[in-house]
Amino acid sequence: MAGMSPLFRRKADAADPRDRLVTLIRKPGCHLCDDAQVVIEKVCAELGVSWERKDITEDRALHDRYWEQIPVVLVDGEQHTFWRVNEERLRRALTD
């Protein structure tokens, strides 16, 4: 953008957790998925990060790709982890 001051541009380039997106890929009746969601809700609320939930039973492509790994956590569309979500590791991924 023309006219932006260098200070503003540098600040805009810095990783802002509020610009991140966490996706929980889960299925109904999955206790590990419930556990993962608790961690995601907590960390995302603390950092102001948006998150979404996707159900593999409603999406054939997600089912085919991830059914053996549920729950799967994506950060900005890239796989972060599966099965168990480590709170500190997720927090670092969103703030580094």
Buried (B, 14 or more C-beta within 10 A) or exposed (E): EEEEEEEEEEEEEEEBBEEBBBBBBBBEEBEBBEBBBEBBEEBBEEBEBEBEBBBBEEEEEBBEBBEEBBBBBBBEEEBBBBBEBEEEBBBEBBEE
